[in-house]
Amino acid sequence: MANRLHTPLCDTLGMEYPILLAGMAVGGSQDLAPTPVEMVAAITNAGALGVLGDNFRNLDEMDEGIRRLKSLVGDKPYGVDFLVPATRAEVTATSNRELYAQVAPQYPQHVALVQELIEEYGFEAEEVSEQPPMSTELLRKKFEIVLDNKVPLFAAATGEPPEWFAQQAHAQGMKLIGMTGAVRHAQRQVCRGRGHHHGAGHGRRAATRANISTFVLVPQVVDEVSPRPVLAAGRHRDRAARAAAYGGRLGRRAAGSARLSWWRKRTTSRTRTRTRSWGRARMSSRRASSRPASSSGRTRTR
């Protein structure tokens, strides 16, 4: 019996099912990694495609982690993901702790806000790490590790890789994925030759800075970059969400489906950027209700 989930993207990336594990990084070590090497390998070996986040303390550990992943999956596809900010300032500090000491006095309100949130929600403050801060030189070395290991797929968590990397990656057959939080991101990635796109809205807002819902964004990106494939990223918790994800992937052809007609009506009737962020509204409401009232009875503003 044919696999009903098999799509053209499966053939392009060499996987059995059109499912990708998003590479995530927290804490900078495999001990705290949301997507450790063994998990990524298990996803790939199950027929999907695992993507490794940058959960490594240094470049040597990153290189070792990729090599270990390769040994676990054999010739099956896998990917590597790390942050590539579109803009960044060059720094002179040699560690994040040193950089924090330089920057914190310049932004006292930001530091105060973070401390306020830590106290309000009972978090435990973490020590700033001694890892080297992100810089052009550090990113260059990471890209070189990806090229040296001939990684099948690279996903840029934010921004786009430099042109020299993209050219060498394409030359050795590497697939590139760009994270898209708005249609303009997809347009920029097409101009720079990115092959695939993650359509990610509120469901992955922390990564994309998206001001639009995932299932409003996905069909817009599909229409913009067609025939390039688009992956719907985010929280697909039920059948309706998964149906919407497939509808976004199929683009305009999904409009003729009776099962998805309700979804197309809802998404195509909204504008590109006016969808309000539920999270932002909720946070604003919470902050307003927690502020002390003035003598006039109105909420005091800062």
N, C-alpha and C positions, 0 to 999 in steps of 0.2 A: 504493500500500500504506500502511495506517495506521501511524503511529508507535507502536510497542508500549510505548515509554517515556513517552508522553504521559500525564500524570496530571491530576486536578483542580487540583493546586497550580500546574501550568503555566498553566492558564487564569486562575487568580487573580493570578499574578505576571506574566503576559504573556510567558512564555518557552517555548521549544520542548521542552527537556529538563529533567527535575526535578533539576538539578544546580546548586548554588551554590558559588561560590568564597568561602571564608572570608576576610574582610578582616583582614590581619595587619600589625603594625607593629613594626619593629626599627630603632633608630638615629635615628629622627626625620628622615629625609631620603629623597628619592626614589632617591638613589644606593644606599642600603642596603635599600630597601623589598622585602619578600618579595612584596608585591602592588602593584607600581607601576601607574601609570595605564594604560600601554600594555597590560599583561597583563590588567588588569580589562576593558578595552575588547575585547580579543581574545576573552576568555571569553564576554562578552555577545554579540558579533557572531557567535560560533560556535553560538549558540542556547541557551546556558545563561544564568546570571545572575552577573555579576561584582560583587564587593563590595569597595570601596576602604577599606583601612586608613588610620589616621591617621599616615602617614609624612611629616609636614610640620613644618618648623621653626617656623612661626608661622601665625597666622590668615590672613594674606594669601595665603600659599602654599597653604593648604588650600582657600580659595575659588577660587584659580586652578586648582588640580588638579581640583576638581569640575567647573568650567566646561570644562576641556580634555576631561575624560571625556565630558561631555555632547556635545561637538562630534564626538567619535569614534564614539559609538554612535547618534546621532540619537534616534529615538523608541523605541529598544529599552530594556528595563528594566536598571537597575543599582542598587547600594546603597552606603551609606556606613556605616562601623563605627568606633566608638571607645569607650574605657572610660567607664563611668558607675558608679563605685563606689556601693554602697548606703549606705555610711557613710564619712565622711571628715572630718578635722579641718581647720578653717580655718587658713591659714598667713599669716604676715606677710612671709616671704621673697619676693623678686622673681625669684629664679632657683633652679634645682635645686641648683646648687653652693652657694649661700647656705643653702638649706634643709638640705643634707647637713652643712654645718659646724655648724648648730644642733642637729641631731638626733644625729649620730654620738657625741658625748660622753655622751649619755644612754643609749646602747645599745652599750657597748663589746663585749659578748659577741657581738652580731650582726655587728659590724664584724670581729671576730676570726674568726668562723666563715667569713665571705665570703673574707677574706684567706687562710685555711687552704685553702679549696676552690680558690682561684685558684692557689696554690702547688702543691697536690697534683696538679692536672690540667694544669698548665703553661699556664694561660690568660694572656692579656695584659690587665692591668688597664686599664680605660677611664677617661678623664677624665670627671668629672661635668659634664653639659652646662650651658650658660647659659640653657637654655630656661626659660620660666616654669613653676612647679610647678602641678599640678592644683589648681584651686580652683573654688568655686561660680560665680564671675564668669567664669572662663575657659570652663567648660562651657556657661554661658549663651550666650556669644558663638559657640561652636561650633554649638550648637543653632540659633541664629539664621541662621548660614551655611547649614545644611542646609535650613531652611525657605525662605530667600530663593532658593535654587537649585531649590526644588521637587523634591528628590530623591525618586525613586519608592519607595525602601525604606530604612529605617534599622534597623541591628542594634546592640543594646546588648551590648557584649562582656561586661560584668558589670553586675549591678544593673539598675535600671529608670530610664528617663528621667523627668523631673519631669512632674507632671500638666499644667502649662500647655503643655508641648511636645507631649504626647500628644494633647491636645485640638486644638491647631492642626494637628498632623500629620494626624490623622484628617479634619479639616475640608477639607484640600486633597487628600485621597485617598492619602496616604502609607501604606505598609504598615510595620508594626513587628514586629521579631523579637526575642525574648528568649532569652538563653542559659540553659540549664537544666542544673544539675549535680545536682539532687535533686528529688524530687516536690514538696517544699515550695516550691521556686523557681517551679515551674510554677503552683502554687496561688496564690502571691502575684502572679504576672504576670496570671493570669486575673482576679483581683480588680481589677487596675489597667487592664484592658482591652487587654492585648497580644494581637495577632491570631495570631501564629505562634510556634512554639517550636523551639529547637535542643535536641534531646536529646543531651547530650554527657557521656560518662563519662570513664574513664581515657584514652581516645583523645585527649581534649583537656583533660586534667586541669589543666594549667598555667593555662588560661583559666577553668575552672569550679570549681576546688577540689573536684572530685567524689571521693567515697569509694566509688564504685560503678562497675562495668563498664558500658560503653556499651550492650551488648545485654541487660543486665539492666534498665538504666534506661529505655531507649526504650519498651518495651511498657507500663511503669508510667505513664510520662508520657502516652502515647496514651490509656490508659484514663481517666486523670484529667481530661484537657482535651477529649476527644472532644465535638463533631465538629471542633474546631479542628485544623488540620494540624500535624504534627510532622516535623521534619527530623532525620535521624540524622547526627550529626557525629562525625568521628573517622577512624580508619584502616581503610578497607574494602579490604583488600589482595587478597582472593580472592573466588571466587564465593560461598562460604559466608557471608562477611561481608556481601556485597551482598544476598544472599537474606535474611539476618537484618534488614538495614536496611529492605527492602521489607516484611518481615513486621511489623516494628515500626510502619511507617507504616500498614499495613492494620488493625492492632489485633487484636481478637478473631477477625476473619474469617480471619486467617492460621493459627489453630489447626486449622482443618479441612484444611489443605494437607498431603499426605503428605510433600512435599519439605521442609517446614519443621517437621514434628512433633517431630523431634529437638531442634530449637532451642527450641521452646516448652516442652518438658519440662525442659530445662536451666535456662531463665530463670525460669519460673514456680515452680520448686522452691526458689529462693533468696530470702532476705529482702531488704528494701529497702536496708539499710545495713551488713550484716555481711560483705559481700564484701571480702576483704582486698586492700589495695593491694600489687601485686607490686613496684612501684617503691619504696614505703616499706620493704617487707621487705628488698629488695635493698640499699638504702642503709644500713639498720640493721645488716645482716649485714656489710657492707663496713667500716663504722665500728668495729664490735666487733672484727673481725679485725685492724684496724690499730692498736688500742690495745695498749700494752705490758702484759705480764702482771705481777702483783704477786708477792711472794715466796712466797705460798701457792699460786701456779700458776693463780689465777683471774684473769679479765679485770678490769682496774681500771676502775672507773666514776667519772664526774665528778659 
